[in-house]
Amino acid sequence: MQEDIIVQIMAKLKDIRKEKNITLQELAESAGVTKGMLSQVENNRTIPSLTVFLSIIKSMHIDINDFFTDFNTPQSSKVIFKKAAQYHPFEKENTVGFHYQRIMSSTIEQYHVDFVLLTLMPDAQRASVQTDAFEFKYILKGKVEYTIGEEVFLMEAGDSIFFDATEPHNPRNVGNTEAQLLVLYIFNTPK
């Protein structure tokens, strides 16, 4: 098991696009992909094929060698240890009241796994999303109404759920205090 750079790559793509003031739509058209696909790549909801990845890089006029400088390299140890202060905050979508912190990200055989701490502020909600992964959610504190497809689950501290995230899904904090979830995304990496 090793610390992975897939998440760093997706974040860098998004950062460069924003630095160059390129809209999602402009980049999608230039790269020959849909805006939705590009959004899913930037928000770590799918891992692009090598062809799509290279098309995105080329469309932003980035030298491939320059792109891969300054990445954290994999650890040689079989153990990954992180202090809470090392958790990396990030955004997935334009949402209000959703606060993500990446605990760690790794690749195990053909699977990319992403461990995330998600804090939902009271009344936080968003439109349903779909992720090209399986998701596991464990409620650490608070009350969350989780809608997956047509089913609705009321979850409290200690409850967990595992599902195919290609189904539209959406959490909503239904409590009076912040809710916190431990989230595990499991992606099958393209070969």
C-alpha positions in Angstrom: 0.0 0.0 0.0 1.4 3.4 -0.8 0.3 7.0 -0.6 -1.3 8.0 -3.9 -1.0 11.2 -6.0 -4.2 10.8 -8.0 -6.0 13.3 -5.8 -3.1 15.7 -6.1 -3.3 15.4 -9.9 -7.0 16.2 -10.0 -6.6 19.2 -7.7 -3.7 20.5 -9.8 -5.8 20.3 -13.0 -8.6 22.3 -11.3 -6.1 24.9 -9.9 -4.4 25.4 -13.3 -7.8 25.8 -15.0 -8.8 28.4 -12.5 -5.5 30.2 -12.7 -5.8 30.4 -16.5 -9.4 31.7 -16.1 -10.7 28.8 -18.3 -14.3 27.8 -17.6 -15.4 24.2 -17.3 -17.3 24.5 -20.5 -14.4 26.0 -22.5 -12.0 23.3 -21.3 -14.5 20.5 -21.9 -15.1 21.6 -25.5 -11.4 22.0 -26.1 -10.6 18.6 -24.6 -13.5 16.8 -26.3 -15.2 15.7 -23.1 -18.5 16.7 -21.5 -18.6 19.5 -18.9 -20.1 16.9 -16.5 -17.2 14.5 -17.0 -14.7 17.3 -16.4 -16.5 18.4 -13.3 -16.5 14.8 -12.0 -12.7 14.6 -12.6 -12.0 17.9 -10.8 -14.2 16.9 -7.9 -12.7 13.5 -7.5 -15.9 11.7 -8.5 -14.2 9.8 -11.4 -10.7 9.0 -12.5 -10.2 9.8 -16.2 -8.6 7.4 -18.7 -5.0 8.3 -19.8 -6.4 9.5 -23.1 -8.8 11.9 -21.5 -6.2 13.1 -19.0 -3.7 13.9 -21.7 -6.4 15.7 -23.8 -7.1 17.9 -20.8 -3.4 18.7 -20.2 -3.0 19.4 -23.9 -6.1 21.7 -24.0 -4.6 23.9 -21.2 -1.3 24.1 -23.1 0.7 22.6 -20.2 4.0 20.9 -20.7 3.5 17.3 -19.3 6.9 17.4 -17.6 6.2 20.7 -15.9 2.8 19.4 -14.7 4.3 16.5 -12.7 6.8 18.6 -10.7 6.1 19.3 -7.0 4.0 16.3 -6.2 4.4 14.5 -2.9 6.1 11.2 -3.7 4.9 7.9 -2.4 6.1 6.7 1.0 8.2 3.6 1.1 6.7 2.4 4.4 3.8 0.0 4.5 2.2 2.2 7.1 0.6 5.6 6.4 0.4 7.8 9.5 -1.2 11.2 9.5 -1.7 13.7 12.3 -5.0 15.6 12.3 -3.2 18.8 11.4 -2.1 17.2 8.1 -5.7 16.6 6.9 -6.2 18.6 3.7 -9.4 20.7 3.3 -10.8 20.8 -0.2 -14.0 21.6 -2.1 -16.0 19.1 -4.2 -18.9 21.2 -5.6 -20.1 24.7 -5.1 -22.0 23.9 -1.9 -22.7 25.8 1.3 -22.2 24.1 4.6 -20.2 21.1 3.3 -16.7 21.1 4.6 -14.4 18.3 3.4 -11.0 17.2 4.8 -9.0 14.5 3.1 -7.5 12.2 5.7 -5.6 10.2 3.1 -5.7 8.8 -0.3 -4.1 5.5 -1.5 -4.1 2.9 -4.2 -4.5 -0.8 -3.2 -4.1 -3.1 -6.2 -6.6 -1.9 -8.8 -8.6 0.3 -6.4 -8.1 3.9 -5.5 -9.4 4.7 -2.0 -10.0 8.1 -0.6 -10.7 8.7 3.2 -12.5 11.9 3.9 -14.0 13.6 6.9 -17.1 15.5 5.9 -18.7 18.1 8.2 -22.2 19.2 7.4 -23.4 22.5 9.0 -27.1 22.6 10.2 -29.5 22.7 7.2 -26.6 22.0 4.8 -27.9 20.4 1.6 -27.1 20.3 -2.1 -28.5 18.8 -5.3 -28.0 15.1 -5.8 -24.7 14.0 -7.2 -23.3 10.8 -8.7 -19.8 9.4 -8.2 -18.0 6.7 -10.2 -17.2 4.8 -7.0 -18.6 2.9 -4.1 -19.1 4.9 -1.0 -19.1 4.0 2.7 -20.4 6.6 5.2 -20.1 6.4 9.0 -21.9 9.0 11.1 -19.6 10.3 13.9 -22.0 12.8 15.2 -25.3 14.5 14.4 -28.4 13.5 12.3 -28.2 13.1 8.6 -31.0 12.3 6.1 -29.4 10.4 3.3 -31.2 10.0 0.0 -29.9 7.4 -2.4 -32.0 7.0 -5.6 -35.6 6.9 -4.3 -34.7 5.6 -0.8 -34.3 7.9 2.3 -32.3 6.8 5.3 -32.3 8.7 8.7 -28.8 8.3 10.2 -27.5 9.1 13.6 -24.1 8.7 15.4 -22.9 5.1 15.0 -25.0 4.4 11.9 -23.3 3.5 8.6 -24.2 2.9 5.0 -22.5 1.5 1.9 -23.8 2.0 -1.6 -23.0 2.2 -5.3 -22.5 6.0 -5.8 -23.4 5.9 -9.5 -27.0 6.2 -8.0 -27.9 9.9 -7.4 -27.3 10.6 -3.7 -27.5 13.4 -1.3 -26.9 13.9 2.4 -28.8 16.6 4.4 -28.1 17.6 7.9 -31.5 17.5 9.7 -30.2 18.2 13.2 -29.6 21.5 15.1 -25.8 21.0 15.3 -23.1 20.1 12.8 -23.0 16.5 11.7 -19.7 14.7 10.9 -19.2 11.7 8.7 -16.3 9.5 8.0 -16.4 8.8 4.2 -14.6 6.2 2.2 -14.7 6.4 -1.6 -13.6 3.3 -3.5 -12.7 3.8 -7.2 -11.9 1.0 -9.6 -8.9 2.5 -11.4 -8.8 2.3 -15.2 -6.2 0.0 -16.7 
